[in-house]
């Protein structure tokens, strides 16, 4: 089951990592453009603010997307502790320890360009 989760995370990340990088880059490029718009127009402050307003949901959405991806990694990090706390009956402690070690060393999580996203 753990291998399936790990493979699913790796495959889904590989499929969307360039889209995610493009979204992050685009939202980072929006911020200076928004600042330039706010301070270079000669119109009244309300009009300048209204021109910059559409960029705020885009940047907030990309930030939320990154936080959700990082929360997936954090959830994967806590699973070995959960498995270690469970009791599978007498005589299974050694197998349980092997499973927990495998989970820890598999380093499952959400990766973008081979960099693990974490909070």
C-alpha positions as CSV (number, residue, x, y, z in Angstrom):
1,X,0.0,0.0,0.0
2,X,2.8,2.4,0.9
3,X,4.6,1.7,-2.4
4,X,1.4,2.5,-4.2
5,X,1.0,5.8,-2.4
6,X,4.6,6.7,-3.1
7,X,4.3,5.8,-6.8
8,X,1.1,7.7,-7.1
9,X,2.7,10.8,-5.6
10,X,5.8,10.5,-7.8
11,X,3.8,10.0,-11.0
12,X,1.3,12.7,-10.3
13,X,4.1,15.1,-9.4
14,X,6.0,14.2,-12.6
15,X,2.9,15.0,-14.7
16,X,2.2,18.4,-13.2
17,X,5.6,19.7,-12.0
18,X,6.2,21.9,-15.0
19,X,2.7,23.4,-14.8
20,X,3.3,24.1,-11.1
21,X,6.7,25.7,-11.8
22,X,5.1,27.9,-14.5
23,X,2.3,28.9,-12.1
24,X,4.8,29.8,-9.4
25,X,7.0,31.7,-11.8
26,X,4.0,33.6,-13.2
27,X,2.7,34.6,-9.9
28,X,6.1,35.8,-8.8
29,X,6.3,37.8,-12.0
30,X,2.9,39.4,-11.3
31,X,4.0,40.9,-8.0
32,X,6.6,43.3,-9.4
33,X,4.3,44.2,-12.3
34,X,1.6,44.9,-9.7
35,X,4.0,47.1,-7.8
36,X,5.0,49.0,-10.9
37,X,1.3,49.5,-11.8
38,X,0.5,50.9,-8.3
39,X,3.3,53.4,-8.3
40,X,3.7,54.6,-12.0
41,X,0.1,55.5,-13.0
42,X,-0.8,59.1,-12.6
43,X,-4.4,58.4,-11.9
44,X,-6.1,58.5,-8.5
45,X,-5.1,55.8,-5.9
46,X,-8.5,54.0,-6.1
47,X,-8.1,53.4,-9.8
48,X,-4.5,52.2,-9.3
49,X,-5.7,49.8,-6.6
50,X,-8.5,48.5,-8.8
51,X,-6.1,47.8,-11.6
52,X,-3.9,45.7,-9.2
53,X,-6.8,43.9,-7.6
54,X,-7.2,41.0,-10.1
55,X,-3.6,39.8,-9.4
56,X,-4.3,39.2,-5.7
57,X,-6.5,36.1,-6.1
58,X,-4.0,34.6,-8.6
59,X,-1.1,35.0,-6.2
60,X,-3.2,33.7,-3.3
61,X,-4.3,30.7,-5.2
62,X,-0.8,29.7,-6.2
63,X,0.3,30.2,-2.5
64,X,-2.6,28.0,-1.4
65,X,-1.6,25.3,-4.0
66,X,1.9,25.2,-2.6
67,X,0.7,24.9,0.9
68,X,-1.6,22.1,0.1
69,X,1.2,20.2,-1.7
70,X,3.4,20.8,1.3
71,X,0.7,19.4,3.6
72,X,0.7,16.2,1.6
73,X,4.4,15.8,2.3
74,X,3.8,16.5,6.0
75,X,1.1,13.8,6.2
76,X,3.4,11.3,4.6
77,X,6.0,12.1,7.1
78,X,3.6,11.3,10.0
79,X,2.4,7.9,8.7
80,X,5.4,5.9,10.0
81,X,4.7,7.2,13.5
82,X,1.1,6.1,13.2
83,X,2.1,2.6,12.0
84,X,4.6,2.3,14.8
85,X,1.9,3.1,17.4
86,X,-0.4,0.4,16.1
87,X,-0.4,-3.1,17.6
88,X,-0.6,-6.0,15.1
89,X,-0.4,-8.8,17.7
90,X,2.3,-10.8,19.4
91,X,5.4,-11.7,17.3
92,X,4.9,-9.0,14.7
93,X,7.1,-6.3,16.2
94,X,10.1,-7.1,14.0
95,X,8.0,-7.0,10.8
96,X,6.4,-3.8,12.0
97,X,9.8,-2.3,12.6
98,X,10.9,-3.2,9.1
99,X,7.8,-1.6,7.6
100,X,8.3,1.6,9.6
101,X,12.0,1.7,8.5
102,X,11.0,1.2,4.9
103,X,8.4,4.0,5.2
104,X,10.9,6.4,6.7
105,X,13.7,5.6,4.2
106,X,11.3,5.8,1.2
107,X,11.0,9.5,1.7
108,X,7.6,9.8,0.2
109,X,6.1,13.2,-0.4
110,X,5.3,15.8,-3.0
111,X,8.3,16.6,-5.2
112,X,8.7,19.3,-7.8
113,X,11.8,19.1,-10.0
114,X,13.3,16.5,-7.5
115,X,12.8,19.0,-4.6
116,X,10.6,17.9,-1.8
117,X,7.9,20.4,-0.9
118,X,7.5,20.8,2.9
119,X,6.0,23.3,5.2
